[in-house]
Amino acid sequence: MMETDEQLLTAQQAIQNIQKFLLRARKVHTPKECRAMSEPFLLEIQQREQEIIAHLQSTEEQAVAV
């Protein structure tokens, strides 16, 4: 679980890096190859996005409690 805003920024950068990688892969691989190879990366993006959302929600809840 994400605990700091620095970890949030790191997760966002990782998502961007994965997206850039997948965009480059589309230029050199067939659509079939891209679908096959992109699945684990897309799952990684989803997981990181869920962690980001959870972090932002917890921050919001903490701010409301104060």
PDBQT receptor file of N, H, CA, C and O in Angstrom, charges set to zero:
ATOM      1  N   MET A   1       0.832  -1.189   0.000  1.00  0.00    +0.000 N 
ATOM      2  CA  MET A   1       0.000   0.000   0.000  1.00  0.00    +0.000 C 
ATOM      3  C   MET A   1       0.878   1.254   0.000  1.00  0.00    +0.000 C 
ATOM      4  O   MET A   1       1.936   1.300   0.628  1.00  0.00    +0.000 OA
ATOM      5  N   MET A   2       0.416   2.230  -0.702  1.00  0.00    +0.000 N 
ATOM      6  H   MET A   2      -0.443   2.192  -1.212  1.00  0.00    +0.000 HD
ATOM      7  CA  MET A   2       1.116   3.486  -0.834  1.00  0.00    +0.000 C 
ATOM      8  C   MET A   2       0.937   4.316   0.436  1.00  0.00    +0.000 C 
ATOM      9  O   MET A   2      -0.176   4.453   0.944  1.00  0.00    +0.000 OA
ATOM     10  N   GLU A   3       2.033   4.866   0.941  1.00  0.00    +0.000 N 
ATOM     11  H   GLU A   3       2.937   4.755   0.528  1.00  0.00    +0.000 HD
ATOM     12  CA  GLU A   3       1.951   5.629   2.187  1.00  0.00    +0.000 C 
ATOM     13  C   GLU A   3       2.331   7.094   2.034  1.00  0.00    +0.000 C 
ATOM     14  O   GLU A   3       1.964   7.920   2.869  1.00  0.00    +0.000 OA
ATOM     15  N   THR A   4       3.062   7.422   0.978  1.00  0.00    +0.000 N 
ATOM     16  H   THR A   4       3.360   6.751   0.300  1.00  0.00    +0.000 HD
ATOM     17  CA  THR A   4       3.521   8.803   0.831  1.00  0.00    +0.000 C 
ATOM     18  C   THR A   4       3.188   9.337  -0.564  1.00  0.00    +0.000 C 
ATOM     19  O   THR A   4       2.939   8.582  -1.504  1.00  0.00    +0.000 OA
ATOM     20  N   ASP A   5       3.193  10.658  -0.657  1.00  0.00    +0.000 N 
ATOM     21  H   ASP A   5       3.395  11.271   0.107  1.00  0.00    +0.000 HD
ATOM     22  CA  ASP A   5       2.977  11.284  -1.960  1.00  0.00    +0.000 C 
ATOM     23  C   ASP A   5       4.132  10.990  -2.914  1.00  0.00    +0.000 C 
ATOM     24  O   ASP A   5       3.946  10.960  -4.130  1.00  0.00    +0.000 OA
ATOM     25  N   GLU A   6       5.320  10.774  -2.361  1.00  0.00    +0.000 N 
ATOM     26  H   GLU A   6       5.471  10.798  -1.373  1.00  0.00    +0.000 HD
ATOM     27  CA  GLU A   6       6.468  10.419  -3.199  1.00  0.00    +0.000 C 
ATOM     28  C   GLU A   6       6.224   9.069  -3.882  1.00  0.00    +0.000 C 
ATOM     29  O   GLU A   6       6.550   8.889  -5.055  1.00  0.00    +0.000 OA
ATOM     30  N   GLN A   7       5.654   8.136  -3.143  1.00  0.00    +0.000 N 
ATOM     31  H   GLN A   7       5.389   8.282  -2.190  1.00  0.00    +0.000 HD
ATOM     32  CA  GLN A   7       5.320   6.834  -3.726  1.00  0.00    +0.000 C 
ATOM     33  C   GLN A   7       4.248   6.991  -4.800  1.00  0.00    +0.000 C 
ATOM     34  O   GLN A   7       4.266   6.282  -5.806  1.00  0.00    +0.000 OA
ATOM     35  N   LEU A   8       3.330   7.904  -4.591  1.00  0.00    +0.000 N 
ATOM     36  H   LEU A   8       3.316   8.480  -3.773  1.00  0.00    +0.000 HD
ATOM     37  CA  LEU A   8       2.298   8.190  -5.591  1.00  0.00    +0.000 C 
ATOM     38  C   LEU A   8       2.948   8.686  -6.879  1.00  0.00    +0.000 C 
ATOM     39  O   LEU A   8       2.610   8.224  -7.969  1.00  0.00    +0.000 OA
ATOM     40  N   LEU A   9       3.870   9.615  -6.752  1.00  0.00    +0.000 N 
ATOM     41  H   LEU A   9       4.145   9.990  -5.867  1.00  0.00    +0.000 HD
ATOM     42  CA  LEU A   9       4.549  10.145  -7.937  1.00  0.00    +0.000 C 
ATOM     43  C   LEU A   9       5.365   9.066  -8.647  1.00  0.00    +0.000 C 
ATOM     44  O   LEU A   9       5.423   9.037  -9.876  1.00  0.00    +0.000 OA
ATOM     45  N   THR A  10       5.985   8.192  -7.884  1.00  0.00    +0.000 N 
ATOM     46  H   THR A  10       5.938   8.216  -6.886  1.00  0.00    +0.000 HD
ATOM     47  CA  THR A  10       6.743   7.088  -8.461  1.00  0.00    +0.000 C 
ATOM     48  C   THR A  10       5.822   6.152  -9.235  1.00  0.00    +0.000 C 
ATOM     49  O   THR A  10       6.168   5.700 -10.327  1.00  0.00    +0.000 OA
ATOM     50  N   ALA A  11       4.653   5.860  -8.673  1.00  0.00    +0.000 N 
ATOM     51  H   ALA A  11       4.372   6.227  -7.786  1.00  0.00    +0.000 HD
ATOM     52  CA  ALA A  11       3.679   4.995  -9.345  1.00  0.00    +0.000 C 
ATOM     53  C   ALA A  11       3.181   5.644 -10.632  1.00  0.00    +0.000 C 
ATOM     54  O   ALA A  11       3.028   4.971 -11.652  1.00  0.00    +0.000 OA
ATOM     55  N   GLN A  12       2.927   6.950 -10.586  1.00  0.00    +0.000 N 
ATOM     56  H   GLN A  12       3.051   7.497  -9.758  1.00  0.00    +0.000 HD
ATOM     57  CA  GLN A  12       2.473   7.646 -11.791  1.00  0.00    +0.000 C 
ATOM     58  C   GLN A  12       3.541   7.599 -12.880  1.00  0.00    +0.000 C 
ATOM     59  O   GLN A  12       3.227   7.414 -14.056  1.00  0.00    +0.000 OA
ATOM     60  N   GLN A  13       4.799   7.766 -12.489  1.00  0.00    +0.000 N 
ATOM     61  H   GLN A  13       5.054   7.916 -11.534  1.00  0.00    +0.000 HD
ATOM     62  CA  GLN A  13       5.896   7.702 -13.464  1.00  0.00    +0.000 C 
ATOM     63  C   GLN A  13       6.018   6.306 -14.044  1.00  0.00    +0.000 C 
ATOM     64  O   GLN A  13       6.267   6.149 -15.240  1.00  0.00    +0.000 OA
ATOM     65  N   ALA A  14       5.847   5.300 -13.217  1.00  0.00    +0.000 N 
ATOM     66  H   ALA A  14       5.645   5.428 -12.246  1.00  0.00    +0.000 HD
ATOM     67  CA  ALA A  14       5.914   3.922 -13.701  1.00  0.00    +0.000 C 
ATOM     68  C   ALA A  14       4.811   3.658 -14.727  1.00  0.00    +0.000 C 
ATOM     69  O   ALA A  14       5.048   3.002 -15.741  1.00  0.00    +0.000 OA
ATOM     70  N   ILE A  15       3.627   4.160 -14.465  1.00  0.00    +0.000 N 
ATOM     71  H   ILE A  15       3.435   4.693 -13.641  1.00  0.00    +0.000 HD
ATOM     72  CA  ILE A  15       2.513   4.011 -15.414  1.00  0.00    +0.000 C 
ATOM     73  C   ILE A  15       2.873   4.665 -16.744  1.00  0.00    +0.000 C 
ATOM     74  O   ILE A  15       2.659   4.080 -17.806  1.00  0.00    +0.000 OA
ATOM     75  N   GLN A  16       3.411   5.863 -16.685  1.00  0.00    +0.000 N 
ATOM     76  H   GLN A  16       3.585   6.338 -15.823  1.00  0.00    +0.000 HD
ATOM     77  CA  GLN A  16       3.802   6.553 -17.917  1.00  0.00    +0.000 C 
ATOM     78  C   GLN A  16       4.869   5.761 -18.682  1.00  0.00    +0.000 C 
ATOM     79  O   GLN A  16       4.815   5.662 -19.908  1.00  0.00    +0.000 OA
ATOM     80  N   ASN A  17       5.822   5.207 -17.961  1.00  0.00    +0.000 N 
ATOM     81  H   ASN A  17       5.866   5.287 -16.965  1.00  0.00    +0.000 HD
ATOM     82  CA  ASN A  17       6.878   4.421 -18.616  1.00  0.00    +0.000 C 
ATOM     83  C   ASN A  17       6.301   3.184 -19.303  1.00  0.00    +0.000 C 
ATOM     84  O   ASN A  17       6.691   2.857 -20.424  1.00  0.00    +0.000 OA
ATOM     85  N   ILE A  18       5.390   2.511 -18.644  1.00  0.00    +0.000 N 
ATOM     86  H   ILE A  18       5.073   2.777 -17.734  1.00  0.00    +0.000 HD
ATOM     87  CA  ILE A  18       4.759   1.328 -19.236  1.00  0.00    +0.000 C 
ATOM     88  C   ILE A  18       3.965   1.725 -20.477  1.00  0.00    +0.000 C 
ATOM     89  O   ILE A  18       4.025   1.045 -21.501  1.00  0.00    +0.000 OA
ATOM     90  N   GLN A  19       3.226   2.819 -20.384  1.00  0.00    +0.000 N 
ATOM     91  H   GLN A  19       3.178   3.372 -19.551  1.00  0.00    +0.000 HD
ATOM     92  CA  GLN A  19       2.445   3.281 -21.529  1.00  0.00    +0.000 C 
ATOM     93  C   GLN A  19       3.341   3.621 -22.715  1.00  0.00    +0.000 C 
ATOM     94  O   GLN A  19       3.024   3.277 -23.854  1.00  0.00    +0.000 OA
ATOM     95  N   LYS A  20       4.449   4.289 -22.456  1.00  0.00    +0.000 N 
ATOM     96  H   LYS A  20       4.707   4.569 -21.531  1.00  0.00    +0.000 HD
ATOM     97  CA  LYS A  20       5.386   4.621 -23.529  1.00  0.00    +0.000 C 
ATOM     98  C   LYS A  20       5.958   3.351 -24.159  1.00  0.00    +0.000 C 
ATOM     99  O   LYS A  20       6.086   3.258 -25.380  1.00  0.00    +0.000 OA
ATOM    100  N   PHE A  21       6.298   2.381 -23.320  1.00  0.00    +0.000 N 
ATOM    101  H   PHE A  21       6.193   2.456 -22.329  1.00  0.00    +0.000 HD
ATOM    102  CA  PHE A  21       6.809   1.110 -23.809  1.00  0.00    +0.000 C 
ATOM    103  C   PHE A  21       5.794   0.433 -24.727  1.00  0.00    +0.000 C 
ATOM    104  O   PHE A  21       6.144  -0.053 -25.803  1.00  0.00    +0.000 OA
ATOM    105  N   LEU A  22       4.530   0.407 -24.290  1.00  0.00    +0.000 N 
ATOM    106  H   LEU A  22       4.246   0.801 -23.417  1.00  0.00    +0.000 HD
ATOM    107  CA  LEU A  22       3.490  -0.245 -25.094  1.00  0.00    +0.000 C 
ATOM    108  C   LEU A  22       3.250   0.490 -26.408  1.00  0.00    +0.000 C 
ATOM    109  O   LEU A  22       2.996  -0.140 -27.435  1.00  0.00    +0.000 OA
ATOM    110  N   LEU A  23       3.329   1.804 -26.381  1.00  0.00    +0.000 N 
ATOM    111  H   LEU A  23       3.536   2.316 -25.547  1.00  0.00    +0.000 HD
ATOM    112  CA  LEU A  23       3.178   2.568 -27.627  1.00  0.00    +0.000 C 
ATOM    113  C   LEU A  23       4.309   2.250 -28.607  1.00  0.00    +0.000 C 
ATOM    114  O   LEU A  23       4.079   2.104 -29.808  1.00  0.00    +0.000 OA
ATOM    115  N   ARG A  24       5.527   2.143 -28.084  1.00  0.00    +0.000 N 
ATOM    116  H   ARG A  24       5.714   2.261 -27.108  1.00  0.00    +0.000 HD
ATOM    117  CA  ARG A  24       6.664   1.783 -28.956  1.00  0.00    +0.000 C 
ATOM    118  C   ARG A  24       6.515   0.357 -29.486  1.00  0.00    +0.000 C 
ATOM    119  O   ARG A  24       6.835   0.080 -30.642  1.00  0.00    +0.000 OA
ATOM    120  N   ALA A  25       6.031  -0.536 -28.640  1.00  0.00    +0.000 N 
ATOM    121  H   ALA A  25       5.771  -0.311 -27.701  1.00  0.00    +0.000 HD
ATOM    122  CA  ALA A  25       5.869  -1.937 -29.055  1.00  0.00    +0.000 C 
ATOM    123  C   ALA A  25       4.873  -2.061 -30.199  1.00  0.00    +0.000 C 
ATOM    124  O   ALA A  25       5.027  -2.914 -31.073  1.00  0.00    +0.000 OA
ATOM    125  N   ARG A  26       3.851  -1.207 -30.196  1.00  0.00    +0.000 N 
ATOM    126  H   ARG A  26       3.726  -0.514 -29.486  1.00  0.00    +0.000 HD
ATOM    127  CA  ARG A  26       2.852  -1.252 -31.270  1.00  0.00    +0.000 C 
ATOM    128  C   ARG A  26       3.456  -0.947 -32.631  1.00  0.00    +0.000 C 
ATOM    129  O   ARG A  26       2.914  -1.345 -33.662  1.00  0.00    +0.000 OA
ATOM    130  N   LYS A  27       4.581  -0.241 -32.630  1.00  0.00    +0.000 N 
ATOM    131  H   LYS A  27       5.021   0.082 -31.792  1.00  0.00    +0.000 HD
ATOM    132  CA  LYS A  27       5.208   0.136 -33.896  1.00  0.00    +0.000 C 
ATOM    133  C   LYS A  27       6.060  -0.985 -34.492  1.00  0.00    +0.000 C 
ATOM    134  O   LYS A  27       6.352  -0.972 -35.688  1.00  0.00    +0.000 OA
ATOM    135  N   VAL A  28       6.459  -1.950 -33.668  1.00  0.00    +0.000 N 
ATOM    136  H   VAL A  28       6.222  -1.960 -32.696  1.00  0.00    +0.000 HD
ATOM    137  CA  VAL A  28       7.367  -2.985 -34.167  1.00  0.00    +0.000 C 
ATOM    138  C   VAL A  28       6.785  -4.397 -34.104  1.00  0.00    +0.000 C 
ATOM    139  O   VAL A  28       7.375  -5.330 -34.648  1.00  0.00    +0.000 OA
ATOM    140  N   HIS A  29       5.645  -4.562 -33.453  1.00  0.00    +0.000 N 
ATOM    141  H   HIS A  29       5.166  -3.804 -33.010  1.00  0.00    +0.000 HD
ATOM    142  CA  HIS A  29       5.031  -5.881 -33.329  1.00  0.00    +0.000 C 
ATOM    143  C   HIS A  29       3.676  -5.907 -34.023  1.00  0.00    +0.000 C 
ATOM    144  O   HIS A  29       3.041  -4.872 -34.226  1.00  0.00    +0.000 OA
ATOM    145  N   THR A  30       3.258  -7.091 -34.375  1.00  0.00    +0.000 N 
ATOM    146  H   THR A  30       3.774  -7.931 -34.210  1.00  0.00    +0.000 HD
ATOM    147  CA  THR A  30       1.940  -7.243 -34.981  1.00  0.00    +0.000 C 
ATOM    148  C   THR A  30       0.869  -7.011 -33.913  1.00  0.00    +0.000 C 
ATOM    149  O   THR A  30       1.155  -7.114 -32.721  1.00  0.00    +0.000 OA
ATOM    150  N   PRO A  31      -0.360  -6.700 -34.331  1.00  0.00    +0.000 N 
ATOM    151  CA  PRO A  31      -1.441  -6.532 -33.345  1.00  0.00    +0.000 C 
ATOM    152  C   PRO A  31      -1.608  -7.757 -32.447  1.00  0.00    +0.000 C 
ATOM    153  O   PRO A  31      -1.849  -7.621 -31.248  1.00  0.00    +0.000 OA
ATOM    154  N   LYS A  32      -1.484  -8.932 -33.015  1.00  0.00    +0.000 N 
ATOM    155  H   LYS A  32      -1.289  -9.043 -33.989  1.00  0.00    +0.000 HD
ATOM    156  CA  LYS A  32      -1.619 -10.163 -32.222  1.00  0.00    +0.000 C 
ATOM    157  C   LYS A  32      -0.518 -10.258 -31.171  1.00  0.00    +0.000 C 
ATOM    158  O   LYS A  32      -0.780 -10.586 -30.014  1.00  0.00    +0.000 OA
ATOM    159  N   GLU A  33       0.708  -9.971 -31.578  1.00  0.00    +0.000 N 
ATOM    160  H   GLU A  33       0.921  -9.704 -32.518  1.00  0.00    +0.000 HD
ATOM    161  CA  GLU A  33       1.832 -10.001 -30.635  1.00  0.00    +0.000 C 
ATOM    162  C   GLU A  33       1.654  -8.955 -29.528  1.00  0.00    +0.000 C 
ATOM    163  O   GLU A  33       1.938  -9.213 -28.358  1.00  0.00    +0.000 OA
ATOM    164  N   CYS A  34       1.184  -7.785 -29.921  1.00  0.00    +0.000 N 
ATOM    165  H   CYS A  34       0.954  -7.576 -30.871  1.00  0.00    +0.000 HD
ATOM    166  CA  CYS A  34       0.975  -6.710 -28.941  1.00  0.00    +0.000 C 
ATOM    167  C   CYS A  34      -0.078  -7.094 -27.910  1.00  0.00    +0.000 C 
ATOM    168  O   CYS A  34       0.108  -6.853 -26.718  1.00  0.00    +0.000 OA
ATOM    169  N   ARG A  35      -1.167  -7.682 -28.350  1.00  0.00    +0.000 N 
ATOM    170  H   ARG A  35      -1.318  -7.878 -29.319  1.00  0.00    +0.000 HD
ATOM    171  CA  ARG A  35      -2.205  -8.116 -27.410  1.00  0.00    +0.000 C 
ATOM    172  C   ARG A  35      -1.648  -9.119 -26.425  1.00  0.00    +0.000 C 
ATOM    173  O   ARG A  35      -1.917  -9.039 -25.226  1.00  0.00    +0.000 OA
ATOM    174  N   ALA A  36      -0.876 -10.060 -26.928  1.00  0.00    +0.000 N 
ATOM    175  H   ALA A  36      -0.658 -10.125 -27.902  1.00  0.00    +0.000 HD
ATOM    176  CA  ALA A  36      -0.320 -11.107 -26.073  1.00  0.00    +0.000 C 
ATOM    177  C   ALA A  36       0.691 -10.540 -25.078  1.00  0.00    +0.000 C 
ATOM    178  O   ALA A  36       0.675 -10.899 -23.900  1.00  0.00    +0.000 OA
ATOM    179  N   MET A  37       1.552  -9.672 -25.542  1.00  0.00    +0.000 N 
ATOM    180  H   MET A  37       1.566  -9.381 -26.498  1.00  0.00    +0.000 HD
ATOM    181  CA  MET A  37       2.593  -9.157 -24.655  1.00  0.00    +0.000 C 
ATOM    182  C   MET A  37       2.109  -8.039 -23.745  1.00  0.00    +0.000 C 
ATOM    183  O   MET A  37       2.707  -7.798 -22.696  1.00  0.00    +0.000 OA
ATOM    184  N   SER A  38       1.044  -7.356 -24.122  1.00  0.00    +0.000 N 
ATOM    185  H   SER A  38       0.558  -7.551 -24.974  1.00  0.00    +0.000 HD
ATOM    186  CA  SER A  38       0.615  -6.200 -23.335  1.00  0.00    +0.000 C 
ATOM    187  C   SER A  38      -0.217  -6.572 -22.106  1.00  0.00    +0.000 C 
ATOM    188  O   SER A  38      -0.321  -5.777 -21.172  1.00  0.00    +0.000 OA
ATOM    189  N   GLU A  39      -0.803  -7.754 -22.094  1.00  0.00    +0.000 N 
ATOM    190  H   GLU A  39      -0.719  -8.399 -22.853  1.00  0.00    +0.000 HD
ATOM    191  CA  GLU A  39      -1.706  -8.118 -20.998  1.00  0.00    +0.000 C 
ATOM    192  C   GLU A  39      -1.084  -7.947 -19.610  1.00  0.00    +0.000 C 
ATOM    193  O   GLU A  39      -1.703  -7.304 -18.762  1.00  0.00    +0.000 OA
ATOM    194  N   PRO A  40       0.101  -8.485 -19.335  1.00  0.00    +0.000 N 
ATOM    195  CA  PRO A  40       0.650  -8.303 -17.981  1.00  0.00    +0.000 C 
ATOM    196  C   PRO A  40       0.974  -6.840 -17.664  1.00  0.00    +0.000 C 
ATOM    197  O   PRO A  40       0.879  -6.413 -16.514  1.00  0.00    +0.000 OA
ATOM    198  N   PHE A  41       1.351  -6.086 -18.680  1.00  0.00    +0.000 N 
ATOM    199  H   PHE A  41       1.428  -6.433 -19.615  1.00  0.00    +0.000 HD
ATOM    200  CA  PHE A  41       1.652  -4.673 -18.468  1.00  0.00    +0.000 C 
ATOM    201  C   PHE A  41       0.376  -3.883 -18.166  1.00  0.00    +0.000 C 
ATOM    202  O   PHE A  41       0.375  -2.996 -17.313  1.00  0.00    +0.000 OA
ATOM    203  N   LEU A  42      -0.694  -4.210 -18.865  1.00  0.00    +0.000 N 
ATOM    204  H   LEU A  42      -0.693  -4.931 -19.558  1.00  0.00    +0.000 HD
ATOM    205  CA  LEU A  42      -1.963  -3.535 -18.614  1.00  0.00    +0.000 C 
ATOM    206  C   LEU A  42      -2.497  -3.867 -17.219  1.00  0.00    +0.000 C 
ATOM    207  O   LEU A  42      -3.086  -3.013 -16.556  1.00  0.00    +0.000 OA
ATOM    208  N   LEU A  43      -2.291  -5.093 -16.784  1.00  0.00    +0.000 N 
ATOM    209  H   LEU A  43      -1.812  -5.787 -17.323  1.00  0.00    +0.000 HD
ATOM    210  CA  LEU A  43      -2.675  -5.473 -15.420  1.00  0.00    +0.000 C 
ATOM    211  C   LEU A  43      -1.854  -4.697 -14.397  1.00  0.00    +0.000 C 
ATOM    212  O   LEU A  43      -2.373  -4.284 -13.360  1.00  0.00    +0.000 OA
ATOM    213  N   GLU A  44      -0.591  -4.504 -14.689  1.00  0.00    +0.000 N 
ATOM    214  H   GLU A  44      -0.170  -4.839 -15.532  1.00  0.00    +0.000 HD
ATOM    215  CA  GLU A  44       0.276  -3.710 -13.808  1.00  0.00    +0.000 C 
ATOM    216  C   GLU A  44      -0.214  -2.269 -13.726  1.00  0.00    +0.000 C 
ATOM    217  O   GLU A  44      -0.244  -1.684 -12.644  1.00  0.00    +0.000 OA
ATOM    218  N   ILE A  45      -0.596  -1.699 -14.856  1.00  0.00    +0.000 N 
ATOM    219  H   ILE A  45      -0.572  -2.175 -15.736  1.00  0.00    +0.000 HD
ATOM    220  CA  ILE A  45      -1.141  -0.339 -14.865  1.00  0.00    +0.000 C 
ATOM    221  C   ILE A  45      -2.405  -0.276 -14.014  1.00  0.00    +0.000 C 
ATOM    222  O   ILE A  45      -2.561   0.640 -13.207  1.00  0.00    +0.000 OA
ATOM    223  N   GLN A  46      -3.297  -1.230 -14.184  1.00  0.00    +0.000 N 
ATOM    224  H   GLN A  46      -3.170  -1.975 -14.839  1.00  0.00    +0.000 HD
ATOM    225  CA  GLN A  46      -4.535  -1.246 -13.400  1.00  0.00    +0.000 C 
ATOM    226  C   GLN A  46      -4.247  -1.328 -11.903  1.00  0.00    +0.000 C 
ATOM    227  O   GLN A  46      -4.865  -0.619 -11.109  1.00  0.00    +0.000 OA
ATOM    228  N   GLN A  47      -3.325  -2.176 -11.526  1.00  0.00    +0.000 N 
ATOM    229  H   GLN A  47      -2.822  -2.751 -12.172  1.00  0.00    +0.000 HD
ATOM    230  CA  GLN A  47      -2.993  -2.333 -10.115  1.00  0.00    +0.000 C 
ATOM    231  C   GLN A  47      -2.439  -1.030  -9.539  1.00  0.00    +0.000 C 
ATOM    232  O   GLN A  47      -2.835  -0.602  -8.454  1.00  0.00    +0.000 OA
ATOM    233  N   ARG A  48      -1.532  -0.416 -10.267  1.00  0.00    +0.000 N 
ATOM    234  H   ARG A  48      -1.211  -0.764 -11.147  1.00  0.00    +0.000 HD
ATOM    235  CA  ARG A  48      -0.945   0.844  -9.785  1.00  0.00    +0.000 C 
ATOM    236  C   ARG A  48      -1.987   1.948  -9.722  1.00  0.00    +0.000 C 
ATOM    237  O   ARG A  48      -1.970   2.758  -8.795  1.00  0.00    +0.000 OA
ATOM    238  N   GLU A  49      -2.899   1.997 -10.697  1.00  0.00    +0.000 N 
ATOM    239  H   GLU A  49      -2.913   1.339 -11.450  1.00  0.00    +0.000 HD
ATOM    240  CA  GLU A  49      -3.955   3.009 -10.666  1.00  0.00    +0.000 C 
ATOM    241  C   GLU A  49      -4.873   2.801  -9.465  1.00  0.00    +0.000 C 
ATOM    242  O   GLU A  49      -5.308   3.773  -8.848  1.00  0.00    +0.000 OA
ATOM    243  N   GLN A  50      -5.169   1.561  -9.129  1.00  0.00    +0.000 N 
ATOM    244  H   GLN A  50      -4.815   0.771  -9.630  1.00  0.00    +0.000 HD
ATOM    245  CA  GLN A  50      -5.994   1.274  -7.955  1.00  0.00    +0.000 C 
ATOM    246  C   GLN A  50      -5.285   1.718  -6.678  1.00  0.00    +0.000 C 
ATOM    247  O   GLN A  50      -5.920   2.247  -5.766  1.00  0.00    +0.000 OA
ATOM    248  N   GLU A  51      -3.975   1.506  -6.610  1.00  0.00    +0.000 N 
ATOM    249  H   GLU A  51      -3.459   1.077  -7.351  1.00  0.00    +0.000 HD
ATOM    250  CA  GLU A  51      -3.207   1.951  -5.448  1.00  0.00    +0.000 C 
ATOM    251  C   GLU A  51      -3.208   3.471  -5.344  1.00  0.00    +0.000 C 
ATOM    252  O   GLU A  51      -3.303   4.022  -4.247  1.00  0.00    +0.000 OA
ATOM    253  N   ILE A  52      -3.104   4.146  -6.482  1.00  0.00    +0.000 N 
ATOM    254  H   ILE A  52      -3.027   3.698  -7.373  1.00  0.00    +0.000 HD
ATOM    255  CA  ILE A  52      -3.140   5.609  -6.498  1.00  0.00    +0.000 C 
ATOM    256  C   ILE A  52      -4.495   6.100  -5.990  1.00  0.00    +0.000 C 
ATOM    257  O   ILE A  52      -4.558   7.003  -5.156  1.00  0.00    +0.000 OA
ATOM    258  N   ILE A  53      -5.556   5.515  -6.485  1.00  0.00    +0.000 N 
ATOM    259  H   ILE A  53      -5.504   4.781  -7.162  1.00  0.00    +0.000 HD
ATOM    260  CA  ILE A  53      -6.900   5.906  -6.049  1.00  0.00    +0.000 C 
ATOM    261  C   ILE A  53      -7.058   5.676  -4.553  1.00  0.00    +0.000 C 
ATOM    262  O   ILE A  53      -7.584   6.538  -3.849  1.00  0.00    +0.000 OA
ATOM    263  N   ALA A  54      -6.613   4.537  -4.063  1.00  0.00    +0.000 N 
ATOM    264  H   ALA A  54      -6.185   3.837  -4.635  1.00  0.00    +0.000 HD
ATOM    265  CA  ALA A  54      -6.713   4.237  -2.630  1.00  0.00    +0.000 C 
ATOM    266  C   ALA A  54      -5.932   5.262  -1.818  1.00  0.00    +0.000 C 
ATOM    267  O   ALA A  54      -6.399   5.708  -0.770  1.00  0.00    +0.000 OA
ATOM    268  N   HIS A  55      -4.756   5.635  -2.289  1.00  0.00    +0.000 N 
ATOM    269  H   HIS A  55      -4.377   5.273  -3.140  1.00  0.00    +0.000 HD
ATOM    270  CA  HIS A  55      -3.937   6.630  -1.585  1.00  0.00    +0.000 C 
ATOM    271  C   HIS A  55      -4.640   7.987  -1.562  1.00  0.00    +0.000 C 
ATOM    272  O   HIS A  55      -4.687   8.650  -0.526  1.00  0.00    +0.000 OA
ATOM    273  N   LEU A  56      -5.174   8.388  -2.686  1.00  0.00    +0.000 N 
ATOM    274  H   LEU A  56      -5.136   7.849  -3.528  1.00  0.00    +0.000 HD
ATOM    275  CA  LEU A  56      -5.861   9.685  -2.748  1.00  0.00    +0.000 C 
ATOM    276  C   LEU A  56      -7.109   9.690  -1.881  1.00  0.00    +0.000 C 
ATOM    277  O   LEU A  56      -7.415  10.700  -1.248  1.00  0.00    +0.000 OA
ATOM    278  N   GLN A  57      -7.828   8.587  -1.841  1.00  0.00    +0.000 N 
ATOM    279  H   GLN A  57      -7.579   7.766  -2.355  1.00  0.00    +0.000 HD
ATOM    280  CA  GLN A  57      -9.010   8.505  -0.994  1.00  0.00    +0.000 C 
ATOM    281  C   GLN A  57      -8.629   8.558   0.481  1.00  0.00    +0.000 C 
ATOM    282  O   GLN A  57      -9.299   9.225   1.270  1.00  0.00    +0.000 OA
ATOM    283  N   SER A  58      -7.564   7.866   0.858  1.00  0.00    +0.000 N 
ATOM    284  H   SER A  58      -7.019   7.325   0.217  1.00  0.00    +0.000 HD
ATOM    285  CA  SER A  58      -7.166   7.882   2.264  1.00  0.00    +0.000 C 
ATOM    286  C   SER A  58      -6.709   9.277   2.668  1.00  0.00    +0.000 C 
ATOM    287  O   SER A  58      -6.967   9.710   3.791  1.00  0.00    +0.000 OA
ATOM    288  N   THR A  59      -6.045   9.975   1.779  1.00  0.00    +0.000 N 
ATOM    289  H   THR A  59      -5.836   9.624   0.866  1.00  0.00    +0.000 HD
ATOM    290  CA  THR A  59      -5.612  11.338   2.054  1.00  0.00    +0.000 C 
ATOM    291  C   THR A  59      -6.821  12.240   2.234  1.00  0.00    +0.000 C 
ATOM    292  O   THR A  59      -6.846  13.085   3.129  1.00  0.00    +0.000 OA
ATOM    293  N   GLU A  60      -7.824  12.058   1.382  1.00  0.00    +0.000 N 
ATOM    294  H   GLU A  60      -7.804  11.371   0.656  1.00  0.00    +0.000 HD
ATOM    295  CA  GLU A  60      -9.049  12.847   1.463  1.00  0.00    +0.000 C 
ATOM    296  C   GLU A  60      -9.752  12.591   2.788  1.00  0.00    +0.000 C 
ATOM    297  O   GLU A  60     -10.194  13.533   3.447  1.00  0.00    +0.000 OA
ATOM    298  N   GLU A  61      -9.860  11.327   3.185  1.00  0.00    +0.000 N 
ATOM    299  H   GLU A  61      -9.500  10.562   2.651  1.00  0.00    +0.000 HD
ATOM    300  CA  GLU A  61     -10.506  10.982   4.435  1.00  0.00    +0.000 C 
ATOM    301  C   GLU A  61      -9.760  11.552   5.629  1.00  0.00    +0.000 C 
ATOM    302  O   GLU A  61     -10.384  11.998   6.592  1.00  0.00    +0.000 OA
ATOM    303  N   GLN A  62      -8.437  11.544   5.581  1.00  0.00    +0.000 N 
ATOM    304  H   GLN A  62      -7.930  11.181   4.799  1.00  0.00    +0.000 HD
ATOM    305  CA  GLN A  62      -7.637  12.098   6.668  1.00  0.00    +0.000 C 
ATOM    306  C   GLN A  62      -7.831  13.602   6.744  1.00  0.00    +0.000 C 
ATOM    307  O   GLN A  62      -7.916  14.157   7.839  1.00  0.00    +0.000 OA
ATOM    308  N   ALA A  63      -7.904  14.275   5.592  1.00  0.00    +0.000 N 
ATOM    309  H   ALA A  63      -7.836  13.823   4.702  1.00  0.00    +0.000 HD
ATOM    310  CA  ALA A  63      -8.093  15.719   5.585  1.00  0.00    +0.000 C 
ATOM    311  C   ALA A  63      -9.451  16.096   6.154  1.00  0.00    +0.000 C 
ATOM    312  O   ALA A  63      -9.570  17.091   6.868  1.00  0.00    +0.000 OA
ATOM    313  N   VAL A  64     -10.472  15.315   5.845  1.00  0.00    +0.000 N 
ATOM    314  H   VAL A  64     -10.376  14.507   5.264  1.00  0.00    +0.000 HD
ATOM    315  CA  VAL A  64     -11.813  15.577   6.344  1.00  0.00    +0.000 C 
ATOM    316  C   VAL A  64     -11.863  15.365   7.863  1.00  0.00    +0.000 C 
ATOM    317  O   VAL A  64     -12.566  16.088   8.570  1.00  0.00    +0.000 OA
ATOM    318  N   ALA A  65     -11.114  14.371   8.359  1.00  0.00    +0.000 N 
ATOM    319  H   ALA A  65     -10.544  13.784   7.784  1.00  0.00    +0.000 HD
ATOM    320  CA  ALA A  65     -11.105  14.069   9.792  1.00  0.00    +0.000 C 
ATOM    321  C   ALA A  65     -10.441  15.186  10.605  1.00  0.00    +0.000 C 
ATOM    322  O   ALA A  65     -10.750  15.366  11.783  1.00  0.00    +0.000 OA
ATOM    323  N   VAL A  66      -9.539  15.929   9.981  1.00  0.00    +0.000 N 
ATOM    324  H   VAL A  66      -9.288  15.783   9.024  1.00  0.00    +0.000 HD
ATOM    325  CA  VAL A  66      -8.820  17.001  10.690  1.00  0.00    +0.000 C 
ATOM    326  C   VAL A  66      -9.604  18.238  10.741  1.00  0.00    +0.000 C 
ATOM    327  O   VAL A  66      -9.148  19.236  11.299  1.00  0.00    +0.000 OA
TER     328      VAL A  66
